Amino acid sequence: MHTLKALRDIAYDLGANERPDLASMAREMGRVIHQQGRALNDGLAPLRKRQRGFERWLVGQRSKVSLLVMVWPANHSTPVHDHGGLWGLELALQGALEVQSWSRDDVSGELTLQGQDWLGPGDATWFEADGGYAHRCRNLSRHEAALTLHVYGGNLAQYLAYEPAARDKWLARPQRAAIAGHLGA
């Protein structure tokens, strides 16, 4: 898991500031994936074969930076959700992910779609620490699991998931981020 350790070290080094340069972090991590992706895919192959649904695996946590590998079953999607006001970066390791970005109005609670990104291996998207940011993610494959690396500016133990309730109204439901296990890096 040398490659996973290299990604963790980049996150720890570049995520140490209160407002890290997420573009630089994405560029450095993407470079590692493009150079060492095959070794990483071989090392993480057992996660893709588990077939136990969506899972979060803790890679490491230091001070205000946490890293997780997420396993996305074929065609799995999340509800629209926030990140508890933390900054974050999401990097595709294997497979392809669609990420829809939403903004939430502080007063009305209304959610508005802002755009979407499609991530393949080595591609990343990120968001600043902002209580009004939310997104929905979906594995684009109908047949294969995808793997992503998520870096957060803190411990994402709780967050809100949003579901449509009525025209332009959303219900916010508190969620706990379950961890399936720990990956040694």
C-alpha positions in Angstrom: 0.0 0.0 0.0 2.9 2.3 -0.8 0.6 4.4 -3.1 -2.0 4.8 -0.5 0.7 6.0 2.0 1.9 8.5 -0.6 -1.6 9.9 -1.0 -2.0 10.1 2.7 1.2 12.0 3.1 0.2 14.5 0.4 -3.1 15.1 2.2 -1.4 15.6 5.6 1.2 17.9 4.2 -1.1 20.1 2.0 -4.1 19.9 4.3 -2.4 21.2 7.4 -3.5 24.8 6.9 -6.9 26.1 7.9 -7.6 27.0 4.3 -5.5 24.5 2.2 -4.8 24.8 -1.4 -7.1 22.1 -2.6 -6.2 22.6 -6.3 -2.6 21.7 -5.5 -3.6 18.7 -3.4 -5.8 17.5 -6.3 -2.9 18.0 -8.8 -0.4 16.1 -6.6 -2.7 13.3 -5.8 -3.8 13.0 -9.5 -0.1 12.7 -10.5 0.4 9.8 -8.0 -2.7 8.0 -9.4 -1.5 8.4 -13.0 1.9 7.1 -12.1 1.1 4.4 -9.6 -2.6 3.6 -10.2 -2.1 0.0 -11.2 -0.3 -0.9 -7.9 -3.1 0.9 -6.0 -5.8 -0.9 -7.9 -4.2 -4.3 -7.2 -3.9 -3.5 -3.5 -7.5 -2.4 -3.3 -9.0 -5.1 -5.5 -10.4 -7.0 -2.4 -12.6 -3.9 -1.6 -14.1 -4.0 -5.1 -15.0 -7.7 -4.8 -16.6 -7.5 -1.3 -20.1 -6.8 -2.7 -21.4 -5.5 0.6 -22.8 -2.2 -0.6 -21.5 1.3 -0.1 -18.6 1.3 2.4 -16.3 3.9 3.9 -12.8 2.7 4.9 -10.6 4.9 7.1 -7.1 5.4 5.7 -5.9 7.8 8.4 -6.6 10.8 10.5 -4.2 13.4 11.8 -5.2 16.6 13.6 -7.8 18.2 11.2 -7.3 16.0 8.2 -9.1 12.6 7.6 -8.8 10.3 4.6 -11.3 7.6 3.6 -11.6 5.2 0.7 -15.2 4.7 -0.4 -16.5 1.7 -2.3 -19.3 2.5 -4.7 -21.4 -0.5 -5.9 -22.5 -0.5 -9.5 -25.0 2.4 -10.1 -25.0 3.4 -6.4 -25.9 7.0 -5.6 -26.0 9.0 -2.5 -28.8 11.4 -1.5 -28.0 15.1 -1.7 -25.9 15.7 1.4 -23.6 18.2 3.1 -20.3 17.7 4.9 -20.9 19.4 8.2 -19.2 22.6 7.1 -15.9 20.9 6.4 -13.7 21.4 3.4 -13.2 18.3 1.2 -11.6 16.7 -1.8 -12.8 13.7 -3.7 -10.5 11.8 -6.0 -11.5 8.9 -8.3 -9.1 5.9 -7.9 -10.9 3.4 -10.0 -14.1 3.6 -12.1 -16.1 6.8 -12.8 -18.2 9.0 -10.5 -20.7 11.8 -11.3 -20.7 14.6 -8.7 -23.7 17.0 -8.7 -23.0 20.2 -6.7 -25.8 22.0 -4.9 -26.1 25.2 -2.9 -28.4 25.5 0.1 -30.0 28.9 1.0 -29.4 29.5 4.7 -32.8 31.2 5.2 -35.2 29.1 3.1 -33.3 25.8 3.1 -33.9 25.6 -0.7 -31.4 23.6 -2.6 -30.3 24.7 -6.1 -28.3 22.5 -8.5 -25.1 24.4 -9.4 -23.4 21.9 -11.8 -21.8 18.5 -12.2 -18.5 16.9 -12.7 -17.5 13.5 -14.0 -14.4 11.9 -12.4 -12.3 9.2 -13.8 -9.1 7.7 -12.3 -6.9 10.6 -11.1 -9.6 13.3 -11.5 -10.7 15.2 -8.4 -13.3 17.8 -7.3 -13.2 19.8 -4.1 -15.2 22.2 -2.0 -14.3 24.8 0.6 -15.5 24.8 4.2 -19.0 26.1 3.6 -22.3 25.2 5.4 -24.2 26.0 2.2 -22.5 23.4 0.0 -24.0 20.0 -0.7 -23.7 17.3 -3.4 -24.9 14.0 -4.7 -22.5 11.3 -6.0 -23.2 8.4 -8.3 -21.1 5.5 -9.7 -21.6 5.7 -13.4 -21.0 2.0 -14.1 -24.0 -0.3 -14.1 -21.7 -3.3 -13.6 -18.6 -2.5 -11.6 -17.8 -1.0 -8.3 -15.8 2.3 -8.2 -13.3 3.4 -5.6 -12.7 7.0 -4.5 -10.4 8.7 -2.0 -12.0 11.4 0.2 -10.0 14.0 2.2 -11.8 16.1 4.7 -10.8 19.0 6.9 -11.8 17.2 10.1 -13.7 14.1 11.2 -16.9 13.7 9.1 -18.8 11.8 11.8 -22.2 13.5 11.2 -23.8 15.3 8.2 -27.2 16.1 6.8 -28.9 14.2 4.0 -31.6 16.1 2.1 -34.7 14.7 0.5 -37.3 16.5 -1.5 -40.5 17.2 0.5 -42.6 19.6 -1.6 -42.0 22.1 -4.4 -38.6 23.8 -3.6 -38.7 22.4 0.0 -36.2 19.8 1.4 -36.2 17.8 4.6 -32.8 17.6 6.3 -32.1 14.3 8.0 -29.1 13.9 10.4 -26.9 11.0 9.4 -23.9 9.2 10.9 -20.9 8.3 8.8 -20.3 4.6 9.5 -16.8 3.2 9.0 -16.5 -0.3 7.6 -12.8 -0.7 8.8 -9.3 0.6 8.6 -6.9 0.4 5.7 -3.2 0.3 6.6 -1.2 2.8 4.7 
